[in-house]
Structure formats: structure tokens, C-alpha cells
């Protein structure tokens, strides 16, 4: 299944590079949970991040973020690619 997760509030002072580092951490452990983080987008001005992930379920995607770097999504939505 595909999911879009939304991080509504980046930590104070976090940059696009910090998000790239967190994404790299996700990639290092994602296989343990049958998850593939496919892409992400950063809105530095509003402090938001959007991650597109293929996962067996939302909890598996959430677990990767939690274990890789602790920056868990505020929302996660199932999506269909058009």
C-alpha cells in the first residue's frame, strides 16, 4: 500500500539537510519492516515534510521513522498513485 505521511511541525531550526539525513536513516532500516520510503518533500518556510512510502500498513511506516530518528509523522494517509 502507498501512504503519504505528513510532519506538520519540524523541530526548531531543522533544515532540508536535517530532513535528508533523517530520510537516509529511514532507508538504512526500512527493509526490516517491509517498507520503502520512495520520496519526500520539504516546506522549510512552513516547517512541514511530506513522505511517500510503500508499506504493508501505516504502523510499519510509522515504526521506521520512530526507530530511525524519532521524528514521527503527525498524520499518515493511504493514497493511490494517479
C-alpha positions, 0 to 999 in steps of 0.5 A, a space after each residue: 500500500 502507498 501512504 503519504 505521511 505528513 510532519 506538520 511541525 519540524 523541530 526548531 531550526 531543522 533544515 532540508 539537510 536535517 530532513 535528508 539525513 533523517 530520510 537516509 536513516 529511514 532507508 538504512 532500516 526500512 527493509 526490516 519492516 517491509 517498507 520503502 520510503 520512495 520520496 519526500 518533500 520539504 516546506 522549510 518556510 512552513 516547517 512541514 515534510 511530506 513522505 511517500 512510502 510503500 508499506 504493508 500498513 501505516 504502523 510499519 511506516 510509522 515504526 521506521 521513522 520512530 526507530 530511525 530518528 524519532 521524528 514521527 509523522 503527525 498524520 499518515 494517509 493511504 493514497 493511490 498513485 494517479 
